Amino acid sequence: MKLHQRFNALACVAAVPLLFTVSPAIAQTSSTGNSESVLWNCTGSPCPWGSTSPGIALVWPQNSGATSIRHGYTTTRPVYLPAYAANGAVVQLNSGVAALYAGLPLGGSHRMLTTMAAGGVLTVSGLAEGEVLSIQSTGSFSYQITLPTVSPPPPPPPPPAAGTPSVAVTWICTSSPCPWGATDSGIAIEWPNVPERSSQRYGYTTSKGVYLGAARANGTTITLRSGNAGVYAGTVNAQHRLLVGMSAGGTYTVSGLAANEILSVQGTAAFTYDVTLPTYTPPPPPPPSPGTPSQLVTWQCTGSPCPMGPSPSQQALVWPAIANPTKVKLGYTATQGVYLPHSYVAGTTITVTSGSATAFVDVPNGSLHNVVTTISAGGTYTFAAITSGQVLSLVGSAAFQYELTLGNFVPSPPPPAANVIQSTPTEWRCDFANCPGNWYSHTIPWPSWSSYSDNARAGDKFRRTYGPNGEVIHPYMGSWAHGCRVTSVSGVVLIIEWQRGSESWRETYLDRNQTYTINLTPPFDGAMIESYDESPGFSVTLENCNPQPLP
């Protein structure tokens, strides 16, 4: 307490000692001492006594709860004792004169409780909660004090939470069985936006997310702050059971829901609540995909030169059918589509998940066989574009597994408009019983008076050619083919020079922009412009190719 008027009050103290009755005994601590000089330093506001002010006061013992804060000032010693420690304190003045003051730390002037002279005794009582007590004087004094042993009052409990209000919900029939009609309404908890929240039940879609899946519902604690509600659980398409009925102040922790059950909290009138969801533990990620297994592919010799024997086999990547993979290489026809056309190669990404595979760039039935890379388990490779007419294959010495992302289709550049001849889909069809199988590719057909429709070969090698509409076509050129200059514009072109009806011929492959002039040296007397088995087609330009009547 800092009062400029206190000095006049002390002057009026009677010489006769004051004597007060001590309250019934409780646990107490006693101490004696002398008053001390104290400074009030302005550290806040309003500080009505200037920046600093001196005085003499009783300094309360340590651990008494006393403070140094008053009216914007901080005292150099703790001279203000809180009411919870001051009420019940016994103060005895052994010498000198002093006054006792009480009031709020941040209030205005403190009221004087009494003045005391040597020999006076006072038991303090009646201080309101929040008030503080100080004992001050204009001169020195000595004292004895007995303080009750008390603990600081606990902080007031926080006001009860208002809780989250329930929401009005509409059930709208969007499927079946919808047993409550086209729509229904009610009051419910809307769950927080977690992955397990849903709006589907019994054919209805709710306007709010009022259903919580068991993965998050188990362990959820619900406290009802006001109103009444029921906690329900069951599967999506079955009647739900009542787990518990709740009223204001009730708390319930959900447990025991089956994995396929959902939870809802509903009432007939508005209510408020708190919910505590358990910490979400996401399910473990699925194990890495083992990938697509390679396949054992056999290359069957169906032409020439077949340098690896009649039917070699190897593990290989079989490309998706959407990419129109091919099967022909160096006289062989593979049992699966293991050659990826150039138009899908750019951007194709392959990850080998187990084993090892080697990638090759080939020209069908050509000598090119370049290693691009070897991919071991865990490795990933993205392929760059390859030349038109080339193909990509992946093979391994043992089984391997892989993940594949095809590159975007890149069409071949359009051929020049002038003098370009597009190949015709061609079927070499058996015209006899027990045919071993038809052949398919593309050819350049000619007028029927200038060329043959069949190969004139003997036995089961005999075939006649048919176009895409089942019509007979004539791709087998006569001897007039000598000197015909062929230039490949797109695709892979195969030129056959042969002796008609025989098993003797010569093959010449052309990649894009390559040119060849047919040279019919004896015994060769005919030619055909075609492609490899199951080719998607090709186009060429021709010079000095003038059909002549057959002999």
Secondary structure as GFF3:
##gff-version 3
##sequence-region A 1 551
A	DSSP	alpha_helix	6	11	.	.	.	ID=ss1
A	DSSP	beta_strand	28	34	.	.	.	ID=ss2
A	DSSP	beta_strand	36	42	.	.	.	ID=ss3
A	DSSP	beta_strand	52	57	.	.	.	ID=ss4
A	DSSP	beta_strand	69	70	.	.	.	ID=ss5
A	DSSP	beta_strand	73	75	.	.	.	ID=ss6
A	DSSP	beta_strand	81	82	.	.	.	ID=ss7
A	DSSP	alpha_helix	83	86	.	.	.	ID=ss8
A	DSSP	beta_strand	90	95	.	.	.	ID=ss9
A	DSSP	beta_strand	97	103	.	.	.	ID=ss10
A	DSSP	beta_strand	111	117	.	.	.	ID=ss11
A	DSSP	beta_strand	121	123	.	.	.	ID=ss12
A	DSSP	beta_strand	132	137	.	.	.	ID=ss13
A	DSSP	beta_strand	142	148	.	.	.	ID=ss14
A	DSSP	beta_strand	164	165	.	.	.	ID=ss15
A	DSSP	beta_strand	167	173	.	.	.	ID=ss16
A	DSSP	beta_strand	183	188	.	.	.	ID=ss17
A	DSSP	beta_strand	197	198	.	.	.	ID=ss18
A	DSSP	beta_strand	200	201	.	.	.	ID=ss19
A	DSSP	beta_strand	204	206	.	.	.	ID=ss20
A	DSSP	beta_strand	211	213	.	.	.	ID=ss21
A	DSSP	alpha_helix	214	217	.	.	.	ID=ss22
A	DSSP	beta_strand	221	226	.	.	.	ID=ss23
A	DSSP	beta_strand	228	234	.	.	.	ID=ss24
A	DSSP	beta_strand	241	247	.	.	.	ID=ss25
A	DSSP	beta_strand	251	253	.	.	.	ID=ss26
A	DSSP	beta_strand	262	267	.	.	.	ID=ss27
A	DSSP	beta_strand	272	276	.	.	.	ID=ss28
A	DSSP	beta_strand	292	293	.	.	.	ID=ss29
A	DSSP	beta_strand	295	301	.	.	.	ID=ss30
A	DSSP	beta_strand	313	316	.	.	.	ID=ss31
A	DSSP	three_ten_helix	321	323	.	.	.	ID=ss32
A	DSSP	beta_strand	328	329	.	.	.	ID=ss33
A	DSSP	beta_strand	332	334	.	.	.	ID=ss34
A	DSSP	beta_strand	340	341	.	.	.	ID=ss35
A	DSSP	three_ten_helix	342	344	.	.	.	ID=ss36
A	DSSP	beta_strand	349	354	.	.	.	ID=ss37
A	DSSP	beta_strand	356	362	.	.	.	ID=ss38
A	DSSP	beta_strand	369	376	.	.	.	ID=ss39
A	DSSP	beta_strand	380	382	.	.	.	ID=ss40
A	DSSP	beta_strand	391	396	.	.	.	ID=ss41
A	DSSP	beta_strand	401	405	.	.	.	ID=ss42
A	DSSP	beta_strand	420	422	.	.	.	ID=ss43
A	DSSP	beta_strand	424	429	.	.	.	ID=ss44
A	DSSP	beta_strand	439	443	.	.	.	ID=ss45
A	DSSP	beta_strand	451	452	.	.	.	ID=ss46
A	DSSP	three_ten_helix	459	461	.	.	.	ID=ss47
A	DSSP	beta_strand	464	466	.	.	.	ID=ss48
A	DSSP	beta_strand	476	477	.	.	.	ID=ss49
A	DSSP	three_ten_helix	479	481	.	.	.	ID=ss50
A	DSSP	beta_strand	485	490	.	.	.	ID=ss51
A	DSSP	beta_strand	493	498	.	.	.	ID=ss52
A	DSSP	beta_strand	505	510	.	.	.	ID=ss53
A	DSSP	beta_strand	515	517	.	.	.	ID=ss54
A	DSSP	beta_strand	526	530	.	.	.	ID=ss55
A	DSSP	beta_strand	539	543	.	.	.	ID=ss56
###
